[in-house]
Amino acid sequence: MTEPLVGRLVVVGLGLIGGSLALALKAAGACREVIGVARRERTGQQAVELGICDRAVTDLGDILPQLESGDVIFVAVPTLAVEAVFAEMKERLPAGVTVTDGASVKGSVIEAARSVWGKVPEFLVPGHPIAGSEKSGVTAAREDLYRAHRIILTPLDNTAEESLRRIRAMWQAVGAEVLNMPVGEHDEVLAATSHLPHVIAYGLVDTLAHDAENENIFRYAAGGFRDFTRIASSDPVMWRDIMVANRAAILDAIDLYRGNLDALRGAIDRGDSDYLMGVFTRAKAARDHFTRMLAKKAYTETMQAQEVTFIAQPGGVVSGTLRVPGDKSMSHRSIMLGSLAEGVTEVEGFLEGEDALATLQAFRDMGVVIEGPVDGRVVIHGVGLHGLQAPAGPLYVGNSGTSMRLLAGLLAGQDFDVTLTGDESLTKRPMNRVALPLREMGAVIETGPEGRPPLLVKGGQPLKGIDYELPMASAQVKSCVLLAGLYAEGETSTLEPAPTRDHTERMLAGFGYEVQRDGARASLRSGGKLTATKIDVPADISSATFFMVAAAIAPGSDVLLEHVGINPTRDGAINILRQMGADIELANRREVGGEPVADIRVRYRPLKGIRIPEDQVPLAIDEFPALFVAAACADGETVLTGAEELRVKESDRIQAMADGLEILGVRAEPTPDGIVIQGGGEGAVFGGGTVDSLGDHRIAMSFAVASLRAGDTIRILNCANVATSFPGFAELARRAGLRLQGA
């Protein structure tokens, strides 16, 4: 028989918090016995009758002599009553017993311990379960109260490691997520996120309850009032104690809120609709983000996001009329330039993926009012080139290298400091390629080790224009330098060794800013302004490429991709597939907002291996993972050279694709700047197997497409980041004909 995690659990205070832990531990078989301690004998009897504890007493002193090493005392009384409980334990607590608590104010618990013992004893593990209900008392106890909720522990330097381990394991046994946090930080965070909302709810209900002139307020109050004020039904004694115990942090939170409320009142008084829209859009975005976090919580607690797996069954035919999401590059730039423009910019077709949303949120954090996105529509209230405000903290851009590199250029010209951070994947990607030219312009940029994120961009630095010759073709580096040039003295120009996407130059011109282009050189001068405009973002050719390749390799396929951007700096995938023999037709060509657009029809036709022209490499740099799948299905050898940049994308795409292709039975030899792939020709090309996308969305989607010519099931690991560039990919792929399972 397995030894329980806890010997005896003594619960001091048999209410919702203490009773729920007792029920959950008993249900998990994680303790030998539960003993309840309650002031009233009847409460203890109820707890036993309800199965919350095995026995109950009214005096903690009666239990202490019976305890032994491995037992736990959980103090679940109001904050200001904790010291009295500690005093009962003094000099009577057997060695090896661990004490923890559930009080909402950890600073108060620490002071209580020092008052009783003269120091914080090593057996004390202060804790706070972030769970609750407006109901209270022993009958409110629930076995599932802590499941999928967070428990914050605030151990000190002298806390015994064994005691900390025991309490952590105890909470994990009831399904909780356990986090550590410093005492002071805990009390400040809880003051803002828990204590302040209770102050507001209690105060609002009390105010309205005393409004004798409006007796119908509660009679006709709608659900919003009910939901907002629900927490005012919580235990008044507990919340009185919390307000007293954490008053300094709560007062700071009230003062901050009062200042913002006064500003909001002033805006309402003067009819300042722009200010109101800014507050409401930022609040909605923050709330929606919080809601999404909660929606994902149950999943992510059992499986980390990077463990999302696609299961691709073999075979299928691709057909139908499809519209892939909006162009990611243009979506990023529409937010950036729209924010810096004068006037209101309207954007249609905005890509609502995590990367583009990271850019949108960064500008919201810098004071820009942005409405939406709703069904791809965004309205940006521009603040002008010099209207950005310092964000309250670092700008987090998730997995988006485009956001970080382009923002670095824009932020170099501001008068405030800002730090750019990202997720674990982004922190491994090189940023010196933008930091070095920005430093040449006079910017002060600090990076992490080896030139990797985070980036600290110092404000207030005078910039000077430079003539920058890019060491490698990179639209992000070119755009970063040109955007910094908006703030630099004199002329800023870039010279690229090969053509790269020119969305920045086109969109600057669309906003009325003069950009000179002469072959591979682009240049501009500071002193101009951006004027708001309307932008229609075409479908992303990078996303369309997956379905172009799918139709090109699957016999019987015929697909029409609508409203796809065919910018000549982005059409390399079309050119390469045509050279391989693909049947691709461009119809309904037109220009939208300065960008060429067409409907692309692709029908199956056998492909042949080719040597990919190096002048096409920069024009298809993001599409190569999918093109490698096409090469594997072609008749003969395909050779790629001049593509070393693929090794520093979200992953080393050359090595990752080579490894995956080899696992599926395709001969693929990586080289320093490319790959050599031996195509399989007709029939099933890929075997079954498990490949790792390494969290790279394009690799994940490419191997999903490969299943069309597979002989067995392909499992693709670490696919969560597909949402960063192509939300809804799996659903659209299934509709098109792929036999794909996964989120």
Buried (B, 14 or more C-beta within 10 A) or exposed (E): EEEBBBBBBBBBBBBBBBBBBBBBBBEBEBBBBBBBBBEEEEBBBBBBEBBBBBEBBEEBEEBBEEBEEBBBBBBBBBBBBBBEBBEBBEEEBEEBBBBBBBBBBBBBBBBBBBEBBEEBBBBBBBBBBBBBBEBBEBBBBBBBBBBBBBBBBBBBEEBBEBBBEBBBEBBBBBBBBBEEBEBEEBBBBBBBEBBBBBBBBBEBBEEBEEEEEEEEBBEEEEEEBEEBBEBBBBBEEBBBBBBEBBBEBBEBBBEEBEEEEEEBEEBEEEEBEEBBBBBEBBEEBEEEEEEEEEEEEEBBBEEEBBEBBBBBBBBBBBBBEBBBBBBBBBBBBBBBBBBBBBBBBBBBBBBBBBBBBBBBBBBBBBBBBBBBBEEBEBBBBBBEBEBBEBBEEBBBBBBBBBBBBBBBBBBBBBEBBBBBBBBEBBBBBBBEBBBBBBBBBBBBBEBEEEBBBBBBBBBEBEBBBBEBEBEBBBBBBBBBBBBBBBBBBEBBBBBBEBBBBBBBBBBBBBBBBEBEEEEBEBBBBBEBBBBBBEBBBBBBBBBBBBBBBBBBBBEEBBBBBBBBBBBEBBBBBBBBBEBBBBBBEBEEEEEBBBBBBBBBBBBBBBBBBBEBBBEBBBBBBBBBBBBBBBBBBBBBBBBBBBBBBBBBBBBBBBBBBBBBBBBBBBBBEBBEBBBBBBBBBEEBBBBBBEBBBBBBBBBBBBBBBBBBBBBBBBBBBBBBBBBBBBBBBBEBBBEBBBBBBBE
